[in-house]
């Protein structure tokens, strides 16, 4: 039987991770319990998971004790507290470092004849384990794809005949038959002529089984789509039947600016055809900066100023007139909210943009999406290669989960943007630096 030693960051990601390993024991080093306790007062998901872990571990005591081990259920092993001996602290490592104490506890278990595997989200911890001959893994249970290369992009190229392209332009629709079976709802299709590949057409898969042209949007709050990916994005952003839109792309691809422009257009130039939303709500997680915000001086608005600055930059760029922007904010037509205050609301008839969504955990994003009321559209934007949250990575964050979990739903759409449009310099820097 294997013995798993879970790092603190695993519990703070998923408290029920102890149930993820069939027919195996779970050993909890005492330092892990101390570290979990340190986080229990935090008012974020990490704090929530710390408290949830403490309650779960306490409830298990009704079935036994952590000295002899407590059964985790039929077909599973036991969970017990593991102590480490100072003699097992690897030479050359700082003895007061928490990770090193966990490492020493794992080595101590190995010395007792246990088949030990360390599970940690910390890359450096896994490297340390390898250096001392300990098997180690990342916590893979919450990953929906193997790698970012397998993430759904929202677009597919399909070779068709020249006659089919002509038919598509003439009739405004096309039945792809066999290819249709491999397409997701609202997936974009680039039709390319198999004769020379030069002629093409942009289309979107519909729930009625037809491939239809992408709607062309021009002069969206003074903006024009600069490439086909931006055309795809606007097609989703202006479709009132699509309630969830996800846009992934590196900095400069226009994902947040497009979403903001589309939101402004549908709120301030409201019509029944474009959604007719009452307000635009823009939010982004404060999570990347951890608890630092609590130590900043001033009111909540002053504390939030550094985090909302990128949002205001986009709004200022689109409005041009700062006075007009401030008036809309004062009237409540445009709201810039901290993520914390979004969670407790039920929001109806609004266009919501969640910026930097790659820094959200699956639980956090679920909490936000479940706040969405009737006639509300929610747009998730982010760059999964730029993650500041230490508890998630490119394939385990909330944005990636949303893309993969919703790709088969008719009320959602996704597009990955790759082409930078901010400036020549910005695009070049992202490529060569």
Beta strands, then each sheet from edge to edge (+ up, - down):
strand 1: 2-6
strand 2: 24-29
strand 3: 70-71
strand 4: 78-82
strand 5: 115-119
strand 6: 135-137
strand 7: 155-160
strand 8: 173-174
strand 9: 188-193
strand 10: 200-205
strand 11: 211-213
strand 12: 244-249
strand 13: 279-284
strand 14: 334-338
strand 15: 350-355
strand 16: 377-382
strand 17: 412-417
sheet 1: 3+ 4- 2- 1- 5- 6-
sheet 2: 7+ 9+ 10- 11+ 8-
sheet 3: 14+ 13+ 15+ 16+ 12+ 17+
end
